Amino acid sequence: MSDLIRLSGTTVNAPDAIALARFYAEITGGVAKGDEHWALVEGPNGDIGFQQIADYRPPTWPDGEVGMQMHLEFFVDDLVATGARVLAAGATRFEHQPNADHCFVYADPAGHPFCLSMWGAPRVGD
């Protein structure tokens, strides 16, 4: 036995779990499994869970009336090419871009902000 704690995944609230999982599977090259209540994206670099919340209210970033709740960061090589892919999959790009020199902020179809970033490289061997 050990007292080691390892992150196994992140779960995101959604109005429809499988619909949001399909969006993230499309943009990451993963596979979406589940239903409207609970779904999982098994991705090439990790998994993301999604759970349906009946009274889901999307974040209103950046004004904060409804807090951001969370956001996901994705490392990319080309902001323009990957930006076009996420827009085609159903994302929207926020007008407010606080770090546009290296990072673009988008909203997924449920309104959660997520970033495509060229800042920092993925850790190898973790």
C-alpha positions as a printed NumPy array, in Angstrom:
array([[  0.   ,   0.   ,   0.   ],
       [  1.075,   3.552,  -0.661],
       [ -0.148,   7.052,   0.069],
       [  0.496,   8.097,  -3.574],
       [ -2.308,  10.176,  -5.112],
       [ -2.565,  10.305,  -8.902],
       [ -5.017,  12.348, -10.955],
       [ -7.213,   9.98 , -12.943],
       [ -9.327,  12.52 , -14.81 ],
       [-11.515,  15.585, -14.757],
       [-15.318,  15.649, -14.833],
       [-17.163,  18.56 , -16.404],
       [-20.81 ,  19.512, -15.844],
       [-22.965,  19.678, -18.958],
       [-26.587,  19.929, -20.053],
       [-26.042,  16.783, -22.192],
       [-23.   ,  14.692, -21.28 ],
       [-22.635,  12.701, -24.508],
       [-23.101,  15.736, -26.756],
       [-20.277,  17.578, -25.005],
       [-18.133,  14.43 , -24.955],
       [-18.551,  14.101, -28.733],
       [-17.324,  17.681, -29.194],
       [-14.157,  17.037, -27.155],
       [-13.606,  13.652, -28.82 ],
       [-13.746,  15.354, -32.208],
       [-11.219,  18.066, -31.35 ],
       [ -8.776,  15.78 , -29.488],
       [ -8.952,  12.636, -31.603],
       [-10.5  ,  10.719, -28.727],
       [-13.485,   8.391, -28.461],
       [-16.746,   9.387, -26.734],
       [-18.619,   6.74 , -24.731],
       [-21.725,   6.99 , -22.577],
       [-25.111,   8.659, -22.712],
       [-26.735,  12.022, -21.977],
       [-26.315,  11.483, -18.219],
       [-22.661,  10.382, -18.017],
       [-20.02 ,  10.196, -20.73 ],
       [-16.279,   9.86 , -21.089],
       [-13.79 ,  10.892, -23.722],
       [-10.893,   8.48 , -23.893],
       [ -8.256,  10.649, -25.502],
       [ -4.73 ,  10.074, -26.698],
       [ -3.347,  12.21 , -23.827],
       [ -5.922,  11.625, -21.076],
       [ -9.591,  11.185, -20.31 ],
       [-12.325,  13.734, -19.592],
       [-15.626,  12.811, -17.941],
       [-18.924,  14.649, -18.413],
       [-21.994,  14.562, -16.164],
       [-25.45 ,  15.914, -16.907],
       [-26.689,  18.641, -14.577],
       [-30.413,  19.391, -14.825],
       [-30.118,  23.079, -13.911],
       [-26.854,  23.669, -15.797],
       [-26.043,  27.344, -16.389],
       [-23.123,  28.085, -18.722],
       [-20.285,  30.285, -17.464],
       [-20.369,  33.938, -18.462],
       [-16.624,  34.496, -18.772],
       [-15.073,  37.012, -18.581],
       [-17.763,  38.98 , -16.695],
       [-18.141,  36.348, -13.97 ],
       [-21.9  ,  36.571, -13.344],
       [-21.84 ,  32.778, -13.584],
       [-18.297,  31.744, -12.667],
       [-15.926,  30.009, -15.073],
       [-16.246,  26.741, -13.075],
       [-13.178,  25.336, -14.833],
       [-11.342,  25.528, -18.087],
       [ -9.259,  23.056, -20.012],
       [ -5.876,  23.851, -21.553],
       [ -4.734,  22.194, -24.766],
       [ -1.171,  22.5  , -26.071],
       [ -1.054,  23.055, -29.843],
       [  1.585,  23.664, -32.502],
       [ -0.469,  26.014, -34.696],
       [ -3.075,  28.386, -33.217],
       [ -4.651,  29.221, -36.587],
       [ -5.058,  25.641, -37.826],
       [ -6.327,  24.259, -34.517],
       [ -8.56 ,  27.289, -34.052],
       [-10.223,  26.545, -37.379],
       [-10.746,  22.897, -36.308],
       [-12.433,  23.769, -33.003],
       [-14.659,  26.379, -34.673],
       [-15.734,  23.814, -37.272],
       [-16.538,  21.369, -34.438],
       [-18.891,  23.88 , -32.769],
       [-16.723,  26.067, -30.516],
       [-16.968,  29.842, -30.439],
       [-14.037,  32.186, -29.988],
       [-14.305,  34.758, -27.209],
       [-13.856,  38.38 , -28.184],
       [-11.747,  38.927, -25.038],
       [ -8.306,  37.365, -25.617],
       [ -6.005,  38.204, -22.681],
       [ -2.955,  36.29 , -24.019],
       [ -3.411,  36.366, -27.786],
       [  0.337,  36.27 , -28.41 ],
       [  0.418,  32.573, -27.431],
       [ -3.104,  31.456, -26.461],
       [ -6.651,  31.726, -27.803],
       [ -9.73 ,  31.246, -25.592],
       [-12.836,  29.504, -26.924],
       [-16.155,  28.308, -25.504],
       [-17.246,  24.716, -26.004],
       [-20.88 ,  24.089, -27.067],
       [-21.97 ,  24.142, -23.379],
       [-20.217,  27.484, -22.788],
       [-17.123,  26.287, -20.868],
       [-14.009,  28.306, -21.714],
       [-11.032,  26.329, -22.964],
       [ -7.647,  27.421, -24.252],
       [ -5.502,  26.445, -27.184],
       [ -2.001,  27.4  , -26.156],
       [  1.489,  27.405, -27.614],
       [  2.985,  28.417, -24.259],
       [  4.817,  25.658, -22.481],
       [  5.483,  22.2  , -23.8  ],
       [  3.871,  18.995, -22.581],
       [  5.876,  17.165, -19.927],
       [  7.476,  14.001, -21.204],
       [  7.527,  10.952, -18.946],
       [  4.944,  12.15 , -16.427]])
